[in-house]
Amino acid sequence: MSKNKNELVSIVVPCFNDGKYLEEAVQSALNSTYKNIEIIIVDDGSTDNTNKIGTALSTKYQQVQYIYKNNAGLPAARNTGIEKAVGKYILPLDADDLISEDYIFKAINYLQNNEKTKVVYCNAEFFELKKGKWKLPPFSISKLAKNNMIFCSAIYRKNEWERVGGYSVEMDTGWEDWEFWISVLKDGGFVYKLPITGFYYRVKKGSMRKGMSKRSKAKSIVFLNSKHSDFFERELGGPLCVSRSMSKIVNRLSRIFR
């Protein structure tokens, strides 16, 4: 596999009222050809059967832990799981999504042989209410300043999470992944996209990816600008705008007519 040792991978599975999908997500991780894994389910104050399913999975499988916490949002739930994780590598996996059998194996093989690479992800597909390839643009740091092209279930080293202070709990209505990747990558480091389909995103009624309100987006942009002003100044010539794709043009015009 690699010249390096078979390091532990911690798969962190936050779950809020998605108990009916939880076992399928956990099973997709257990089916991995890379076997040195731990799976940490974080129940973020669910009111459905998540407690029952999570407890049963942790009883049945030695690699699975179940943690219950009061509801505080997705970023806080991820942070709780990662804080408990003992693996060198982290794979966040939402409770309603799936991974392929070979995703972890190939991602870890690449990370172990490319120390300057911070993040590895892959091709992705939608399933359930929407089917087909998830056509994400190629990664570049300049494009990352306007939009996220790395889904939540990329694999990275835990020390990167520690270095940037984890997921920002202020981003509790969405875009928490985008903010995290900015934190990890804005000062350098490579990203690699595996040429395999290894991630499956479940599109269901109320999926957060499509569900952010204008108010939530505006609030998130204010936070992003406050935390990463240096990054947006460098890449966009000024702050991120509500019309994100227009940020460079708006900032250029604002300088001209200042």
C-alpha positions, -999 to 999 in steps of 0.1 A, spaced: 0 0 0 25 26 12 59 28 26 44 42 58 25 24 85 -12 16 84 -24 47 104 -57 48 121 -85 68 103 -113 83 125 -146 85 107 -168 111 125 -206 107 118 -228 135 132 -264 127 133 -295 149 140 -328 130 135 -314 109 106 -315 77 125 -332 59 96 -301 64 75 -274 60 101 -268 23 98 -264 25 61 -238 52 64 -219 33 91 -220 1 71 -205 19 41 -176 28 63 -173 -7 78 -172 -21 42 -140 -1 35 -110 -21 22 -90 0 46 -96 -17 79 -78 4 105 -107 27 113 -127 39 142 -163 53 137 -175 79 161 -213 86 159 -222 120 175 -259 122 183 -266 160 182 -297 159 205 -318 138 181 -355 132 190 -360 102 166 -345 67 170 -308 78 166 -301 68 202 -314 33 197 -296 28 163 -264 44 175 -263 23 207 -270 -9 188 -242 -2 163 -217 6 191 -227 -27 208 -224 -48 177 -192 -34 162 -160 -28 182 -149 0 159 -180 20 165 -185 45 194 -217 64 202 -218 98 218 -249 118 228 -247 155 233 -273 183 235 -282 199 202 -257 226 192 -255 223 154 -234 204 129 -200 222 134 -202 216 171 -211 179 166 -182 174 142 -158 191 167 -170 168 195 -163 137 175 -130 149 162 -119 159 197 -126 123 208 -109 108 177 -75 91 182 -67 86 145 -41 105 126 -66 111 97 -101 124 99 -130 116 75 -163 135 83 -193 115 71 -228 128 75 -253 102 87 -273 102 55 -243 99 31 -222 70 19 -186 62 8 -172 36 -15 -152 6 -4 -119 19 -19 -122 56 -10 -103 56 23 -76 32 11 -67 53 -19 -70 86 0 -47 75 28 -22 60 4 -20 94 -13 -17 114 19 10 91 33 31 96 2 25 133 -2 32 151 30 25 186 15 -10 175 5 -35 187 31 -68 175 17 -78 145 -5 -113 140 -19 -128 123 -50 -156 124 -76 -191 123 -61 -226 113 -71 -261 123 -59 -287 96 -50 -323 94 -38 -343 124 -49 -316 135 -74 -293 112 -93 -261 116 -113 -227 131 -111 -220 160 -88 -202 183 -112 -178 203 -90 -153 227 -105 -116 219 -102 -100 232 -70 -80 264 -70 -74 287 -41 -88 317 -61 -120 298 -68 -123 288 -32 -126 325 -23 -159 326 -41 -174 291 -37 -167 257 -22 -158 228 -44 -148 203 -17 -176 184 -1 -176 177 37 -163 141 34 -127 149 23 -99 133 43 -73 153 61 -49 150 91 -62 157 125 -34 181 132 -49 204 106 -82 205 125 -62 213 157 -41 240 139 -71 260 127 -93 255 158 -118 231 143 -151 239 125 -165 273 134 -196 269 155 -209 303 141 -215 286 108 -244 265 121 -268 271 92 -245 259 65 -212 266 46 -192 252 76 -172 230 53 -163 260 30 -151 280 60 -131 251 73 -113 245 39 -105 282 37 -89 280 72 -69 249 63 -58 260 28 -55 298 27 -19 298 38 -8 271 14 -9 233 9 -20 210 -19 -54 194 -26 -58 162 -45 -89 148 -61 -89 111 -66 -101 99 -101 -127 76 -85 -163 80 -74 -160 75 -37 -187 97 -21 -224 96 -24 -245 126 -13 -281 118 -4 -305 145 -17 -337 145 3 -364 169 12 -349 197 33 -312 190 24 -291 218 40 -271 222 8 -302 237 -9 -319 251 22 -299 282 34 -321 313 35 -309 347 22 -306 358 58 -284 329 68 -262 334 37 -258 371 46 -250 363 82 -224 337 71 -208 361 47 -204 387 75 -186 360 96 -164 349 67 -153 384 60 -146 390 97 -125 359 101 -108 358 67 -105 394 56 -68 389 47 -77 360 24 -105 378 6 -84 409 2 -57 388 -14 -79 368 -37 -108 391 -44 -93 426 -38 -117 432 -9 -146 415 10 -167 387 -2 -200 401 -15 -235 387 -12 -233 380 -50 -201 360 -45 -192 355 -81 -193 393 -86 -170 400 -56 -139 408 -77 -157 432 -100 -176 449 -72 -144 454 -52 -126 468 -83 -154 492 -90 -155 503 -54 -118 512 -56 -123 532 -88 -152 552 -75 -140 555 -39 
